[in-house]
């Protein structure tokens, strides 16, 4: 079933490119809506375990969901990680 999630720290097309490239193998087509804030990521989720995998991969890239409770230290670390993910996404677009 297609499901949408609100993700933090996604700022631009570079971020969206990183997200889609990182998730396409496990989730198929991935849509990132850059018009909404927080950004909305829509993809096929099969079950609860599949959703847990999605959330883990997104956190690993520095893009947690807006419904996650984050401490200040964790939030800052994820923002820094998202800057790197964004840069990688921008370089792979070229």
RAMORA-V176779 format. One record per residue. N is the residue number from 1. RES is the residue in three letters. SS is DSSP state (a for helix, b for strand, c for the rest). PHI is phi in whole degrees, 0 to 359 (NA if undefined). NEAR is the number of other C-alpha atoms within 10 Angstrom. Layout:
n=N res=RES ss=SS phi=PHI near=NEAR
n=N res=RES ss=SS phi=PHI near=NEAR
This chain:
n=1 res=UNK ss=c phi=NA near=7
n=2 res=UNK ss=b phi=290 near=9
n=3 res=UNK ss=b phi=221 near=12
n=4 res=UNK ss=b phi=246 near=16
n=5 res=UNK ss=b phi=228 near=17
n=6 res=UNK ss=b phi=269 near=19
n=7 res=UNK ss=b phi=247 near=22
n=8 res=UNK ss=c phi=268 near=23
n=9 res=UNK ss=c phi=74 near=23
n=10 res=UNK ss=c phi=280 near=28
n=11 res=UNK ss=c phi=247 near=15
n=12 res=UNK ss=c phi=209 near=16
n=13 res=UNK ss=a phi=297 near=16
n=14 res=UNK ss=a phi=296 near=19
n=15 res=UNK ss=a phi=298 near=25
n=16 res=UNK ss=a phi=299 near=23
n=17 res=UNK ss=a phi=297 near=21
n=18 res=UNK ss=a phi=299 near=23
n=19 res=UNK ss=a phi=299 near=23
n=20 res=UNK ss=a phi=296 near=19
n=21 res=UNK ss=a phi=294 near=14
n=22 res=UNK ss=a phi=286 near=17
n=23 res=UNK ss=a phi=255 near=17
n=24 res=UNK ss=a phi=302 near=13
n=25 res=UNK ss=a phi=297 near=10
n=26 res=UNK ss=a phi=269 near=12
n=27 res=UNK ss=a phi=234 near=18
n=28 res=UNK ss=c phi=75 near=13
n=29 res=UNK ss=c phi=296 near=13
n=30 res=UNK ss=b phi=235 near=21
n=31 res=UNK ss=b phi=249 near=16
n=32 res=UNK ss=b phi=238 near=23
n=33 res=UNK ss=b phi=271 near=18
n=34 res=UNK ss=c phi=273 near=16
n=35 res=UNK ss=c phi=274 near=9
n=36 res=UNK ss=c phi=261 near=9
n=37 res=UNK ss=c phi=223 near=13
n=38 res=UNK ss=c phi=296 near=17
n=39 res=UNK ss=b phi=297 near=22
n=40 res=UNK ss=b phi=248 near=20
n=41 res=UNK ss=b phi=251 near=20
n=42 res=UNK ss=b phi=241 near=17
n=43 res=UNK ss=b phi=200 near=21
n=44 res=UNK ss=b phi=277 near=16
n=45 res=UNK ss=c phi=242 near=19
n=46 res=UNK ss=c phi=276 near=12
n=47 res=UNK ss=c phi=198 near=9
n=48 res=UNK ss=a phi=298 near=9
n=49 res=UNK ss=a phi=295 near=10
n=50 res=UNK ss=a phi=296 near=14
n=51 res=UNK ss=a phi=294 near=15
n=52 res=UNK ss=a phi=298 near=12
n=53 res=UNK ss=a phi=298 near=15
n=54 res=UNK ss=a phi=303 near=18
n=55 res=UNK ss=a phi=298 near=18
n=56 res=UNK ss=a phi=296 near=14
n=57 res=UNK ss=a phi=296 near=16
n=58 res=UNK ss=a phi=296 near=19
n=59 res=UNK ss=a phi=298 near=17
n=60 res=UNK ss=a phi=298 near=14
n=61 res=UNK ss=a phi=272 near=23
n=62 res=UNK ss=c phi=96 near=27
n=63 res=UNK ss=c phi=239 near=25
n=64 res=UNK ss=c phi=287 near=25
n=65 res=UNK ss=b phi=279 near=20
n=66 res=UNK ss=c phi=289 near=14
n=67 res=UNK ss=c phi=267 near=10
n=68 res=UNK ss=c phi=272 near=10
n=69 res=UNK ss=c phi=275 near=10
n=70 res=UNK ss=c phi=237 near=13
n=71 res=UNK ss=c phi=283 near=9
n=72 res=UNK ss=a phi=300 near=9
n=73 res=UNK ss=a phi=295 near=8
n=74 res=UNK ss=a phi=296 near=12
n=75 res=UNK ss=a phi=300 near=17
n=76 res=UNK ss=a phi=296 near=13
n=77 res=UNK ss=a phi=297 near=12
n=78 res=UNK ss=a phi=291 near=20
n=79 res=UNK ss=a phi=296 near=18
n=80 res=UNK ss=a phi=297 near=14
n=81 res=UNK ss=a phi=297 near=17
n=82 res=UNK ss=a phi=293 near=25
n=83 res=UNK ss=a phi=296 near=19
n=84 res=UNK ss=a phi=294 near=15
n=85 res=UNK ss=a phi=300 near=22
n=86 res=UNK ss=a phi=298 near=24
n=87 res=UNK ss=a phi=299 near=14
n=88 res=UNK ss=a phi=297 near=15
n=89 res=UNK ss=a phi=296 near=22
n=90 res=UNK ss=a phi=292 near=17
n=91 res=UNK ss=a phi=291 near=11
n=92 res=UNK ss=a phi=280 near=12
n=93 res=UNK ss=a phi=284 near=11
n=94 res=UNK ss=c phi=282 near=5
